Amino acid sequence: MRDELRKKFIAVCDQKIAKKGADVGLSFYAFFSNKNDNPELLMEAAEWWIREHKLDHFEKATKIKRMLQG
């Protein structure tokens, strides 16, 4: 995963955790606007989430953040 996407994921996880608590769940769509303005980045996120790590549709933000920082 490119550094730009990793930083974006961590920032969104931090925002969601701060707003909704440590048990908040996210899908990889949470990291993108409803407008598909960067399909390459969206596909890279989907590849990381689905193929590389075989994550469920919704995962805890704390888990995603740990994975990205580990």
N, C-alpha and C positions, 0 to 999 in steps of 0.2 A: 504494500500500500504506500502510495506516495505521501510525503511528509505533509503536504497541503491538506490532504484528505484526513490523515491521522489527527492533525491539529483541529480540524473542523469537527470531527467526531468527538474528541475530548471536550471541546468547548460546549457543544450541544449537550453532552452528558452532564457536564457541570451545571449548565443552565437548568436542565430538567430536574436534576437532583435537588438543586437549591429551591426550585419552585414547587415541586411535588413530593419531595422526600426520597429516601434511599431505595424504596421499593418500586419506583416508577419503572415501567417497561417501555421499551422503544422497538420500533422496527427500523430497518435501514432507510425507509422513506422519511423518517423524522429528521434526517440530516439534509433534506432537500426541500425546496419550495414546491408548491403544487405545479408550477410551470417547469416543464422539462427543458431547461435552458442549457444544460451541460450533460448530454447523454453519455459521454465517455466517462465522466466522473461517477455518474449514477451506476453505470455498468461495472466500473471498478469496485464500487461499494458492494454491489450485489454479488460479484464474484468472491470478494473477501468474506462476506456474510454467509452466503449460501454454499458455494462450492468448497472454499478453502476451510471454513470452520464448521460447516453444517449446523448453523444455528437455527433455532426455531424462528417463526415469524416475529414474535415478540420476545425480547430478552431484557433482563434488568440492566439499567444504565450503568450501575456499579460494576457489573460483570464485564460489559463492553469496555469501560474505561480501564479496568484492570488488565484486560487482554491487550489493549493498545499500549499501555505503559510497561507491560512485562517483557 
